[in-house]
Amino acid sequence: MHCNSSNILSASVDKLVKLWDYNTNSSVTSFEGHTDAVVCCQFVDENIFWTGGFDIILLATFLLVLT
């Protein structure tokens, strides 16, 4: 699990990474892409995060910020 100023990331054995709203404690969205358990996640900055899993895949995800 890792957090930035407004969101929390969670990695899981179900191959998903979830983005949670820190203020409401609700799931915002789920990210797919790993083929095995996701074991680590970390924000690089407010809009980019890395994930890694037992599938030996490292993914970078860019959050789209709409204004």
Beta strands, then each sheet from edge to edge (+ up, - down):
strand 1: 2-3
strand 2: 7-11
strand 3: 17-21
strand 4: 26-31
strand 5: 38-45
strand 6: 48-53
strand 7: 58-62
sheet 1: 1+ 2- 3+ 4-
sheet 2: 5+ 6- 7+
end
